[in-house]
Amino acid sequence: MMENVNYIKAFISTAMATLTGLWGWFGWLLLLWIGLLVLDYVTGSSVAAKNGKWTSQESKDGIWHKFGCVLVVVVSGAADMLFATIIEHIPGITLPFEYTLLLCPIVVVWYIITELGSIVENADAMGAPVPDFLKKALLKSKDTIEATGDKL
């Protein structure tokens, strides 16, 4: 097995470089968000099971909630594509920068912070000690993202 370690490292490095080339920074942001969606669902289900309140209906509701979040991200991405197309093809509309993405990254970051806050709440409900400064930092971050979105 030890002789394969370098091959495994090389494979992982190549895969990560390839994905970064294809996705860029935003792809990794989306991957983080998707991972947090799953982790929040699992931890939320764990809390419900721990408290004897897990039901298939609650589980389905959680999945629908997550699906709704995915739809919002898709809509924000579509809006970005629409705005970029309009700016590129309508004479007289010029910006001092190239418009590629604006809304979607802000929405995804907002959801990431929301998922992190929910996971922390779930950990707290499981009995884990959660530092108050972490809760406050996540809340402040969410407020900052909200303010940034409001400025648009």
SEDREN-29921 format. One record per atom (N, C-alpha, C, O, CB): y, x, z. Coordinates in steps of 0.2 Angstrom, whole numbers, plus 5000, padded with zeros to 4 digits. Glycine has a CB too. Layout:
<recs>
YXZ...
</recs>
This chain:
<recs>
499450045000500050005000500650045000501150034997500049955006500650105004501250145004501450174997502050184996501150205009501050184993501150214986501550164982501850184977500550234983501450094984501750044980502450034982502849994979501349984980502650054988503350044991503950054986504350014985503450074998503850114983504450134978504450084972504950064970504350204976503850064970503850014964504149944967504549914963503150004962503949924973504249864975505049864976505349824974503949844982505249924979505949934980506349934973506849904972506150004983506049964968506349974961506349904958506849884955505850014957505749864959505749794956506349754959506649714956505049764958506349754966506849714970507549734967507949694966506849724977507649794967508349824965508549804958509049774956508349894965508049804953508149784946508249704946508649684942507549804942507849674950507949594950508649574952508949534949507449564954508849614958509549594961510049614956510549574955509649634967510049674952510549694947510549644942511049624939510349764945509949624939509949574934510249514935510649484931509149564931510049484941510349424943511149424944511449384942510049394950511349484947512049494948512349494941512949464940512249554952512049524936512349534929512449464926512849444923511949574925511849424928511849354925512349304928512749264925511149324925512349304935512649254939513349284941513849244942512249244945513449344943514049364946514049344953513649324956514649344942514649354956514749344963514649264964514449244970515449364965514849224960514849154961514049124961513949084965515149114955513649154957512949144958512649154965512249114967512549174952512849214967512649224974512849184979512549164984512749304976513549154978513849104983513449044982513249014988514549094981513249024976512848964976512148974979511848924982512748944968511849024978511149044981511249034989510749014992510949104979511749064991511849064999511948995001511548975006512449105001512348954997512348884999511748844999511548805003512948844995511348854994510748814993510248834999509848795001510348834986510248905000509848925006510048895013509648875017509849005007510648885013510948855020510848775020510648745025511748865020510848745014510648675013509948665016509748625020510648645006509448705014508748705016508748715023508348685027508348755012509048775026509048785033509248735037509048715042509348855034509848705035510148645039509648585039509548555044510848625036509348575033508848515033508248535038508048485042508548505026508048595038507448615042507648605050507248585054507148685040508248635051508448635058508648565061508448555066509048685059508948525056509048455058508448415059508448385064509448425053507948425055507348395056506948415062506648385066506848405050507048485064506748515070507048485076506648465081506848585070507748475076508048445082507848375083507648345088508848445081507748335077507548265077506848265080506648215084507548235071506348305078505748305080505648325088505248295091505248355076506048375090506048395097506248335101506048325107506548455098506748295099507048235103506648175102506748125104507748225101506048175098505648125096505948065092505748005092505448085103506448085088506848045084506748055076507048025072507548045085506248095075506148105068505748045065505248025067505748175067506048025059505747965055505747985048506148025046506047895057505347955044505347975037506047945034506247975029504747945033506247885036506847865034507447905035507847925031507047795037507447935041508047985043507948045038508448075036507948005050507348065037507248125033507448105026507848155023506448145033507348055023507548035017508348025016508648055011507247965015508648005022509347995022509648065022510148075018509547965028509348115025509548185025509548215018509948255016509148225030508948205015508848225008509448195003509748224999508148215005509548125004510048095000510748125001511148134996510048025001510848145007511548175009511548245006512148255003511548185017511048285006511048345003511148334995511548374992510448385004510848284992510848274985511548254983511848274978510348224983511948214987512648194986513048264986513548264982512848154992512948304991513348374991513248404984513748434982513048414997512648414982512448444975512848414970513148444966511748444974512948344970513248304965514048324965514348334960513248234966514348334971515048354972515148424969515648434966515248344979514648464970514748534967514748534960515148564956514248584970514248494957514248484950514848454947515148484942513648444948515148404950515748374948516348424948516748434944515948314952516348464954516948514954516848564949517348594946516948544961516248584947516048634942516248604935516548644931515348654941516148544934516248504928517048504927517348514921515948434927517348484932518148484932518448554931518848554927518348464939518148604933518348674931518248684924518748714921517948724936517648664921517548674914518048634910518348664905516848654912518248574912518648534909519348564909519748574904518748464912519648584915520248614915520348674911520848684908520448634923519848724911519848784907519848764900520248804896519248824909519548714898519548694891520248674889520448684883518948644889520448624893521148604891521648654891522048654886521348544897521648704896522148754896522048794890522548824887522048794902521448814888521348854882521548824875521748864871520648874882521448754875521548724868522148684867522248664862520948684867522548674872523148634871523748674871523948714876523248574877524048674865524648724865525248704870525348644872524948714858525548754872526048744877525848754884526248754889526348674876525248744885524948754892524748834893524248854890524348704894525148864897524948934898524948954906525348924909525348984894524548994908524549014915524549094915524349124910523848994918524849124920524849194920524249224922524249284923525449214926523649194921523049224923522549184919522649124916522849214930521949204918521349174914521049124919520749144924520849224911521049064917520749014921519949004920519748994914521048944920519549024925518849014924518548964929518248914927518449084924518648984935518448944941518948934946519348984947517748974944519048874949519548874954519248824959519148834965520148844952519148764957518848704962518148724964518048714970518948644958517748734960517048744962516948794967516548784972516648764956517248854967517148904972517348874979517148894984517448974971517948844979518248814985517848764988517748764994518948794984517548724984517048664986516448704989516248674994516948624980516148754986515548784988515648814995515248814999515248834983516248854995516448885002516448835007516248845013517048935001516848775006516948725011516248705013516148695019517348665008515748695008515048665010514748725014514348705018514748645004514748785012514448835016514648835023514248845028514648905013515348835024515548835031515348765035515148775041516348835031515348715031515048645034514348655036514148635042515148595029513948685032513248695033513148745039512648735043512848725027513548795039513448845045513648815051513248825056513948905044514148765051514348735057513748685059513648675065514948695056513448655055512948605056512348645059511948625064512748565050512148705056511548745059511748765066511248765070511448805054512348785067512548805074512448745079512148755084513248835074512648685077512548625081511848615082511648595088512848565077511448625077510648615078510348665082509948645087510348615071510648725082510348775086510548765094510148775098510648845084511148735094511448715101510948655104510748655110512148695101510848615099510348555101509648575103509348545107510348505096509448635100508848665102508748695108508248715111508548705096509348715111509448745117509648815117509648855122508748745121509848845111510048915110510748915112511148875111509948935103510948965116511648975118512048995112511849045108511649035123512548965111513048975105513648995107514048955111513048905100513949055105514649075108515149025105515149005099514749145105515649005110516148965108516548995102516848955098516548945114516649065102517049095097516749085090517149075085517149165099516149075090515849065083515948995081516148985075515049075084515948945085516048875084516848865082516948835077515948825090517248905085517948905084518148935077518548915073518348935089517848995076517949025070517748985064518048985059517549095070517148955064516948905059517348845058517548835052516248885060517648815063518048765063518748785059519048755055518248735070519048845062519648865059519548885051519948875047519848935062518948915050518848935043518848865038519048865033518148965042518548815041518448755037519148725036519348695031518048705041519548725042520248705041520648745036521048715032520648705048520548805036520948845031520748835024521148825019520748925032520048825023519848805016520148735014520348725009519048795016520148685019520448625018521148625016521448595011520348575024521548675019522248685018522348715011522848695007522548725023521848755009521948785003521748734997522148734992521348845002521348694998521148644993521748594993521848564987520548604995522048574998522648534998523248554995523648514992522848515006523248624994523848654991523748644983524248654979523948724992523148634981523048624974523348564971523248544966522248624972
</recs>
